[in-house]
Amino acid sequence: MSFLNRQNGMSLVEMLVSLVAGLVVVAGGISLFTSVIVSGNTTLMLSRLNQDVQAVTDIIARDIQRAGYDPNAVALVGNSPPSASAYTFSTEKDLWPASPATATCIRVKYRDTEEGANVGRIYSYIAASQQLRVKDNSASSALSSADCDTGGNQLVSSTEVVIDNLGFDLVSGSTPTGVRAVNIRISASNARNPDLSISLERRVKVRNDGY
C-alpha cells in the first residue's frame, strides 16, 4: 500500500520551465505597455508642438493680413495728386534682409480702428539663439540688423518649442509698392526630442495690397 503515500507534484525542471514561460509572458506585457506609453507621449508632444506653432503662425498671419491697412486709404488715393498712406507696406523697407529670396524679419504697420491707435510691429527670427521675437516699431526708415536682431520679447513662451527656421517670401507679382500676399514658412522641433519636428507654410493675403 506504499503507493498511496506517494506525493504527486512538479519536478524541478518543470518548475523552471513554467517560471521562464511566465517571465516571458510578463516581459512581453511590460514591453507592450511601455510601447503604448511611449507612443502616447510622443503623440501628445507632437500635438502640443503643432498647436504652439499654429498659434504663433496665427498671430503673425493676422498682423500681416492687416499690414498697410488705413481706413482713409480710399480718400487718400482720391486726392490729386494722390497722398501715400503712412502704413503702406514696402518690400524695400519692411523686410530684412532685402536681397535674399527669403527674409527673416518683417515689419507690419496699420491703423487699428477699434482701438483708434497706430500699430507697428517687427517680427524677427534670430538664428543664432533660435528665437522668434516681436517688438513695437513704426518707423518709416528701412529695417536694419539692429532693428531685427536686438530687443523685443520672445513670441514663443513654451520652453519645449525650438524654432528652427522662419522666413517670409513674397508671392510672385508683388512689387516694391504693392504686395499681393506673403508666404510664411516656419519649422520647429521639440526641445527634449529634436526628432519630433513640424514644418508649416501659410500664404497670407495682404488686405491693402496697393493694387
Beta strands, then each sheet from edge to edge (+ up, - down):
strand 1: 95-96
strand 2: 105-112
strand 3: 117-126
strand 4: 131-136
strand 5: 153-154
strand 6: 161-170
strand 7: 181-190
strand 8: 197-205
sheet 1: 1+ 2- 3+ 4- 5+
sheet 2: 6+ 7- 8+
end
